[in-house]
Amino acid sequence: MRRPVPAGFRSPAIGVCLLLLFRLALFAQDNLRPVPTVRHAASVVASEPLRELAKLPMPPRYVFSPSNSLRQSSGQNFSIIENGAGLGLGFSGFSTTFNYPDTNIAVGSNNQIVQVANNSLMVFDKTLKALTPLMSFSQIWGGAGGECSTYTPEGHPVIQYDSLAQRWIYGENVVTGAPNNYSGYVCIAVSMTSDATGQYWLYQYSLGNGYPDLHKFAVWPSGFFQSNDNFGGNARTYAGAYECAYDRVTMEAGGDAGQVCFQLTTSDFALLPADLDSPIEPPTGQDEFLFSLWDSSHLSLYSFHTDWVDPTKAFITGGGGSQLFAVPPFTLACNGQGLGVCVPQLNSNVLLDVLGDRLPYRLVYYNGILPKVPPISLPAPFQHWLLMHDVTAAGGNTAERWYEFYASVYNTPVTGIKLLQYGTYAPDSTNHRWMGSIARDKNGNIMMGYSESSASIYPSIYITGRAFNDPPGTMESELQVIAGSGSYSGIFDHNLNRWGDYTSMRLDPADHCTLWYTNEYYTITGTSNWNTQINSARFSNCRPDQ
């Protein structure tokens, strides 16, 4: 599902007026807070071990082909380590009815990584050898009963790893009902151990009336957080963001875990919850923060407070633009459209879709010590939040805008967040860069992954990054992970040519140095015969043994 057009961005002038109005409204903040909806799981069952659920031939390890090998260039303080094929065309038993994979990945403290793409899942080791056969959502949930085992999932799965408890979390929404009377449910699988191939607790929760879409999950000490966009009972009328939290401690024990949700306004769209990457937890009592893109010079910030002793005391602030954060102005992607079709491809007259009206997955949180070296010298330790989104560069091509925010280490309110640095990455005026994801390592080095395409190259996968002591706001030259050899040729709904909804950059919790990335590309021009790639990379100044 997509945000309805023309309900797109506010103009900068409107954004300023709204900011003034909502600053006045802060005096009546308590009256703006929505009422929580508290529920418990409709069912909790134990799954069979994943390694026993599918008895298919084990696929071989796939690596990039010599003809599409990575292009190494000079001038980077980082290099690619592992680079191999993920789910997609070429895997035994693989098929899809979806035009795009919504590829994401989670990395364990052990030797495992898990990749999901639409309704498929596979566990790999960190040399990219498959540890399970290709698995489907229906295999995992087939014996659970209820809506999760009866209805087709919506196609936006998210895989997470809780490094605090060493558990895997796989979440997916399903919808039921006639075309004008939809109801939503969320299916959350939580591993019983650190072994991703073992047993899971299978939870099913209601998400109420409406069509919950574009969901994202995040791990935080006070809960698992899920962001949804509710498109109403007819799946056509946007009803506003729908934000939920789940009692993670109880879920990981297989208990009767609570859920608390808030329906926000139609102005609130595509919120991203902060996802914990650091080995150091947030300060005790630190609420979960969420960000969304508001207009061409503001983000909207939200604070989600949970209380699992009395969930009715939970609250969320920031709805309706009441907590806006000014950022350096930018031009929305696709020459100001935000949500648009503007990325060219080699040997194709089909332009690709850019989701420039939202923040892409993930909003990364890291509580750690930034080295005190010029040109950055700030009190340490302190909290960091990293995010990025698509914009239009000066040359008219799509580019990646990124931010690093910080706050001192204490129970920080939203007003305590400050902008540390930002940049717009467009090293040329020809190629378009979009669909990115960002993360950092323990030394403060930042890495971004993204898709890149133009009229002279097929859509391909690249990464770039910056060492912590590079000049603020800058990224180093990029590395090609894999070159595409085909273009997307299909047309999706709303007359938009889909590439995907998100990709995923992840920090390895085993060493806090290695960064893993997954994205899609095509080897053969087509509509849904996509491939995905998984790669890892590391900065030269980050040693896993230190």
C-alpha positions in Angstrom: 0.0 0.0 0.0 1.1 3.6 -0.6 0.3 6.9 1.0 -2.6 8.3 -1.0 -1.9 11.0 -3.5 -2.3 14.0 -3.2 -1.8 13.8 0.6 1.9 14.3 0.2 4.2 16.8 1.8 3.5 20.2 3.3 5.1 23.1 1.5 8.0 24.7 3.5 5.8 27.8 4.1 3.0 25.7 5.4 5.5 23.8 7.5 6.7 27.0 9.2 3.1 28.1 9.9 2.3 24.7 11.3 5.4 24.8 13.5 4.3 28.1 15.0 0.8 26.8 15.6 2.0 23.6 17.2 4.5 25.3 19.4 1.5 27.1 20.9 -0.2 23.8 21.1 2.6 22.4 23.3 1.0 24.2 26.2 -1.9 21.8 25.8 0.2 18.8 25.1 -1.7 16.5 27.4 -4.9 17.1 25.4 -3.1 16.0 22.2 -2.1 12.6 23.5 -4.2 9.8 22.1 -5.7 7.2 24.4 -3.8 3.8 24.5 -5.4 0.6 23.3 -4.3 -2.2 25.5 -4.5 -5.9 24.3 -3.0 -9.3 25.0 -2.1 -11.9 22.5 -4.9 -13.8 20.9 -2.7 -16.9 20.9 0.7 -18.0 21.9 2.0 -21.4 20.7 5.4 -23.0 20.3 6.7 -23.8 16.8 8.7 -26.7 15.7 12.4 -26.0 15.2 12.9 -24.1 11.9 15.5 -26.7 10.8 12.8 -29.4 11.0 10.0 -27.5 9.3 11.3 -27.8 5.8 13.0 -30.8 4.3 14.2 -29.3 1.1 17.7 -29.8 -0.5 20.2 -27.5 1.0 21.1 -24.9 -1.5 24.8 -24.3 -2.3 26.6 -21.1 -1.3 26.1 -18.5 -3.9 28.8 -15.8 -4.6 28.9 -12.9 -7.0 29.8 -14.0 -10.6 33.1 -12.8 -12.1 31.2 -10.8 -14.8 29.4 -8.8 -12.0 32.2 -8.6 -9.5 32.6 -5.6 -7.2 34.5 -2.6 -8.4 37.1 -1.6 -5.8 38.4 1.9 -6.0 40.9 3.9 -4.0 40.4 6.4 -1.3 38.3 4.4 1.2 39.0 3.5 4.8 36.7 0.5 4.5 36.6 -2.6 2.4 34.2 -5.4 1.6 34.7 -8.8 3.3 31.9 -11.2 2.4 29.8 -10.8 -0.7 27.3 -13.4 -1.9 23.8 -13.9 -3.2 20.7 -13.7 -1.0 17.2 -14.9 -1.6 15.9 -14.5 -5.1 16.3 -15.8 -8.7 18.5 -18.9 -8.7 17.6 -20.4 -5.3 16.1 -23.8 -5.4 12.4 -23.6 -4.6 12.3 -19.8 -4.8 9.2 -18.1 -6.3 7.3 -14.9 -5.7 4.2 -13.1 -6.8 5.6 -9.8 -5.5 7.3 -7.2 -7.8 9.8 -6.2 -5.1 11.5 -8.0 -2.2 11.5 -5.5 0.7 14.8 -7.1 1.7 16.1 -6.9 5.2 18.6 -8.8 7.4 19.4 -9.4 11.1 22.8 -10.4 12.5 23.3 -12.5 15.6 26.0 -12.5 18.3 26.7 -16.0 17.2 27.7 -17.1 13.7 24.2 -16.6 12.2 22.5 -14.1 10.0 18.9 -14.2 8.8 17.6 -12.6 5.6 13.9 -12.2 4.7 12.5 -11.1 1.4 8.7 -10.9 1.2 7.4 -14.2 2.5 10.7 -16.0 2.3 13.3 -16.5 5.1 16.7 -18.2 5.2 19.3 -18.6 7.9 23.0 -18.3 6.8 26.3 -18.5 8.6 28.6 -15.5 8.4 30.4 -17.0 5.4 27.0 -16.9 3.7 26.6 -20.7 3.7 22.9 -21.6 4.1 22.0 -23.2 7.4 18.3 -23.9 6.6 16.5 -24.5 3.3 14.4 -21.7 1.9 11.4 -21.2 4.1 8.1 -19.5 3.8 5.8 -17.6 6.2 3.2 -20.4 5.9 5.7 -23.0 7.0 6.5 -21.2 10.2 2.9 -20.3 11.0 1.1 -23.3 9.5 0.3 -25.0 12.8 -0.3 -22.0 14.9 -4.0 -21.6 14.2 -5.8 -18.3 13.9 -5.5 -15.6 11.2 -1.7 -16.0 11.1 -2.0 -19.5 9.7 -5.1 -18.8 7.6 -4.5 -15.6 5.7 -1.7 -14.6 3.2 0.7 -12.1 4.8 0.9 -8.6 3.6 4.4 -8.9 2.2 6.5 -6.6 4.4 8.3 -8.9 6.8 11.0 -7.6 9.2 13.6 -9.6 11.0 15.3 -8.3 14.1 17.9 -9.5 16.6 17.7 -8.6 20.3 21.3 -8.4 21.3 20.3 -7.7 24.9 18.6 -11.1 25.3 20.2 -12.9 22.2 16.8 -13.6 20.6 15.5 -13.4 17.0 12.2 -11.6 16.2 10.3 -12.0 13.0 7.3 -9.8 12.4 4.7 -9.7 9.7 1.1 -8.3 9.3 -1.9 -10.1 7.8 -5.3 -8.6 6.9 -8.7 -10.1 6.8 -12.2 -9.1 5.8 -14.0 -7.9 2.7 -12.6 -5.1 0.5 -14.5 -2.4 2.6 -14.1 -4.0 6.0 -10.5 -4.9 6.7 -9.0 -5.9 10.0 -5.3 -6.2 10.8 -3.3 -8.7 12.8 0.4 -8.9 13.5 2.3 -12.2 13.7 5.4 -12.1 15.8 7.8 -15.1 16.1 10.3 -14.8 19.0 13.1 -17.4 19.2 13.4 -19.4 22.4 17.2 -19.4 22.2 20.0 -17.6 20.3 19.8 -20.3 17.6 17.8 -18.9 14.7 17.2 -22.4 13.4 15.5 -23.5 16.6 12.0 -23.1 18.2 10.0 -19.9 18.3 7.2 -18.6 20.4 4.5 -17.6 17.9 2.4 -14.6 19.0 -0.7 -13.3 17.3 -2.2 -9.8 18.2 -5.0 -7.8 16.8 -4.2 -4.4 15.2 -7.9 -3.4 15.2 -10.0 -2.3 12.2 -8.3 -1.0 9.1 -5.4 -2.0 6.8 -2.1 -1.7 8.7 0.7 -1.4 6.2 4.4 -0.5 5.8 5.2 -1.8 9.2 8.6 -1.6 10.8 9.9 -3.2 14.0 12.6 -2.1 16.4 14.2 -3.4 19.6 14.4 -1.2 22.7 14.8 -2.2 26.4 11.3 -1.2 27.2 9.7 -3.3 24.4 9.5 -4.3 20.8 8.1 -1.3 18.9 6.1 -1.6 15.7 5.2 1.3 13.4 2.3 0.9 11.0 0.4 3.1 8.6 -3.4 2.5 8.8 -5.2 2.8 5.5 -8.7 2.3 7.0 -11.3 -0.4 6.5 -11.4 0.1 2.8 -7.6 0.2 2.4 -7.9 3.4 0.4 -8.5 6.2 3.0 -5.4 7.0 5.1 -6.4 7.0 8.8 -3.0 7.9 10.3 0.0 6.2 11.8 -0.7 3.3 14.2 2.1 2.8 16.7 2.4 -0.3 19.0 4.7 -1.6 21.7 5.0 -5.2 23.0 6.3 -6.5 26.3 9.6 -7.9 25.0 10.7 -9.5 28.3 7.5 -11.5 28.7 7.4 -12.4 25.0 10.9 -13.8 25.2 9.8 -16.0 28.1 6.7 -17.2 26.2 4.4 -15.5 28.6 1.1 -13.6 28.3 2.7 -10.4 26.9 0.8 -7.1 26.6 0.5 -4.9 23.6 -0.3 -1.2 23.7 -1.1 0.9 20.6 -1.9 4.5 19.7 -3.8 5.8 16.7 -2.2 9.1 15.6 -3.5 11.7 13.1 -3.5 11.6 9.3 -0.6 14.1 9.4 1.6 11.4 11.0 3.0 9.1 8.4 5.8 6.5 8.2 7.3 6.8 11.7 10.6 5.0 12.3 11.2 3.6 15.9 14.8 3.8 17.2 16.5 0.4 16.9 19.2 -0.4 19.5 22.6 -1.3 18.0 25.0 -0.5 20.8 26.2 -3.0 23.5 25.5 -0.2 26.1 21.8 0.1 26.8 20.1 3.5 26.8 20.0 5.3 30.1 17.6 3.8 32.6 14.1 5.1 31.9 14.9 6.5 28.4 11.7 6.5 26.4 11.7 5.2 22.8 12.0 8.0 20.2 10.5 7.8 16.7 11.2 10.1 13.8 9.3 10.9 10.6 9.8 13.2 7.6 7.5 16.2 7.9 8.5 18.7 5.1 11.5 19.9 3.3 13.1 21.5 6.4 11.6 19.5 9.3 11.5 16.1 10.9 8.7 15.2 13.3 9.8 13.6 16.6 7.8 11.4 18.9 8.4 9.9 22.4 6.7 6.6 23.3 6.5 5.8 27.1 5.6 2.3 28.2 4.5 0.9 31.6 4.0 -2.9 31.6 2.9 -2.9 35.2 0.0 -0.7 34.2 -0.1 -0.4 30.4 -2.9 2.1 30.5 -0.3 4.6 31.7 1.6 4.4 28.4 1.6 7.6 26.3 3.0 9.0 23.1 3.9 12.6 22.4 4.5 14.4 19.1 1.4 13.6 17.2 0.1 16.1 14.6 3.5 17.8 14.2 3.6 19.1 17.8 7.3 18.2 18.1 9.0 19.4 14.9 12.8 19.4 14.5 14.3 21.9 12.0 17.0 20.4 9.7 18.9 22.1 6.9 16.5 22.6 4.0 16.6 20.2 1.0 14.6 19.5 -2.2 12.4 16.5 -2.0 13.3 13.6 -4.2 12.1 13.5 -7.8 12.6 17.3 -8.2 10.3 18.1 -5.3 7.6 15.4 -5.7 8.9 13.3 -2.8 6.9 10.3 -3.8 7.7 10.0 -7.5 9.0 8.1 -10.5 12.3 9.5 -11.7 15.2 7.0 -11.7 16.3 5.9 -15.2 17.7 2.5 -16.1 20.0 1.2 -18.8 18.2 -0.1 -21.9 14.7 0.7 -20.5 12.2 3.5 -20.8 10.7 2.6 -17.4 11.6 5.0 -14.6 11.8 3.6 -11.1 9.8 4.7 -8.1 11.5 6.7 -5.3 9.8 6.8 -1.8 11.1 10.3 -1.0 8.0 11.0 1.2 9.3 9.0 4.1 12.4 7.9 6.1 13.6 4.5 5.0 14.5 1.7 7.4 16.3 1.9 9.9 16.5 4.6 12.6 19.7 3.5 14.3 20.5 4.1 18.0 24.0 3.8 19.5 24.9 4.7 23.0 28.7 4.9 23.0 31.9 6.9 23.2 32.8 9.0 20.2 36.6 9.5 20.1 37.6 13.0 21.1 39.5 14.0 18.0 39.2 17.1 15.8 37.0 18.2 14.1 34.5 16.6 16.5 35.1 17.0 20.2 32.0 16.5 22.4 31.3 15.2 25.8 31.5 11.4 25.8 29.7 9.1 26.2 26.5 10.3 24.6 23.6 8.9 22.6 23.4 8.9 18.8 20.6 8.5 16.3 21.3 7.9 12.6 18.9 8.1 9.7 18.7 9.0 6.0 16.3 9.7 3.2 16.1 10.4 -0.5 16.4 14.0 -1.8 17.2 15.8 -5.1 20.8 16.8 -5.6 21.9 20.1 -7.2 22.4 18.2 -10.5 18.8 17.1 -10.5 19.6 13.4 -9.7 18.3 11.5 -6.6 20.7 11.5 -3.7 21.0 10.4 -0.1 20.6 12.9 2.7 21.9 11.6 6.1 21.9 12.8 9.7 23.6 12.0 12.9 21.8 13.3 16.1 23.1 13.2 19.6 22.1 13.8 23.2 23.9 13.7 26.5 23.6 10.4 28.5 20.7 10.9 30.9 16.9 10.5 30.6 16.7 12.7 27.6 13.4 14.3 26.5 12.8 14.9 22.8 13.9 18.5 23.3 17.4 17.3 24.3 18.2 16.0 20.8 20.7 18.0 18.7 22.1 17.7 15.2 25.7 16.6 15.2 26.3 16.4 11.5 24.6 15.8 8.2 25.4 15.5 4.5 23.9 14.9 1.0 25.8 12.2 -0.9 25.8 12.9 -4.6 29.4 12.4 -5.9 28.2 13.0 -9.5 25.3 14.7 -11.3 24.4 11.7 -13.5 23.7 8.6 -11.3 20.7 8.4 -9.0 21.2 7.0 -5.5 18.2 5.9 -3.5 16.6 3.2 -1.2 19.4 3.5 1.4 20.1 2.3 4.9 22.7 3.5 7.4 24.5 2.3 10.6 27.7 2.9 12.5 30.4 0.8 14.3 31.8 1.1 17.8 34.4 3.7 16.7 31.8 6.1 15.3 32.5 5.2 11.6 29.3 5.4 9.5 28.4 3.3 6.5 25.5 3.7 4.0 24.2 1.2 1.4 21.9 2.1 -1.4 20.8 1.4 -5.0 22.3 3.3 -7.9 21.1 3.6 -11.5 21.1 5.8 -14.5 20.5 5.7 -18.2 24.0 4.3 -18.7 24.0 1.6 -15.9 21.6 -1.1 -14.7 20.3 -0.7 -11.1 23.2 -1.9 -8.9 24.2 -2.0 -5.2 26.8 0.3 -3.7 28.1 1.3 -0.2 29.9 4.3 1.0 31.1 5.5 4.4 33.0 7.9 6.6 35.7 7.3 9.2 34.9 9.1 12.5 37.7 11.7 11.9 36.7 12.5 8.3 35.5 16.1 7.9 32.0 16.5 9.3 29.2 15.9 6.8 31.3 14.1 4.2 31.4 10.5 2.9 34.3 8.8 1.1 34.2 7.4 -2.4 31.8 4.6 -3.0 32.3 0.8 -3.6 30.2 -1.2 -5.9 28.9 -4.3 -4.1 27.5 -5.9 -7.3 26.6 -4.6 -10.8 23.1 -5.3 -12.1 22.7 -6.8 -15.6 19.0 -6.2 -16.0 16.3 -3.6 -15.5 12.8 -3.7 -13.8 10.2 -3.7 -16.6 6.8 -3.9 -14.8 4.1 -1.5 -13.7 2.7 -1.7 -10.2 -0.5 -0.1 -8.8 -1.0 3.7 -8.7 1.0 3.8 -12.0 4.2 3.7 -10.0 7.1 1.5 -11.0 8.2 -0.2 -7.8 11.7 -1.0 -6.8 11.1 -1.8 -3.1 10.2 -0.3 0.3 13.4 -0.7 2.2 16.9 -2.2 2.4 18.9 -2.9 5.6 22.3 -2.0 6.9 23.2 -3.9 10.2 26.0 -3.8 12.7 27.4 -7.2 13.8 26.8 -7.5 17.6 29.6 -10.1 17.8 32.4 -7.5 17.1 30.6 -4.1 16.7 32.9 -3.5 13.7 31.5 -5.5 10.9 28.6 -4.0 9.0 26.2 -6.1 6.9 24.0 -4.9 4.0 21.4 -6.4 1.8 19.5 -5.0 -1.2 18.0 -6.0 -4.5 19.2 -6.0 -8.2 18.3 -7.8 -11.5 20.4 -10.1 -13.5 17.8 -10.4 -16.2 15.3 -7.7 -17.2 11.8 -8.6 -15.9 9.1 -7.7 -13.4 9.5 -9.9 -10.4 12.6 -12.0 -11.2 14.8 -10.1 -8.8 17.9 -11.1 -7.0 19.3 -9.9 -3.7 22.8 -9.6 -2.4 24.3 -9.8 1.1 27.7 -8.2 1.8 29.7 -7.3 4.9 32.3 -4.6 5.2 34.6 -3.1 7.8 36.6 0.1 8.4 40.3 -0.3 8.8 40.4 1.5 12.1 37.9 -0.9 13.8 39.5 -4.1 15.1 37.0 -6.8 16.2 39.5 -8.0 18.8 39.6 -4.7 20.7 
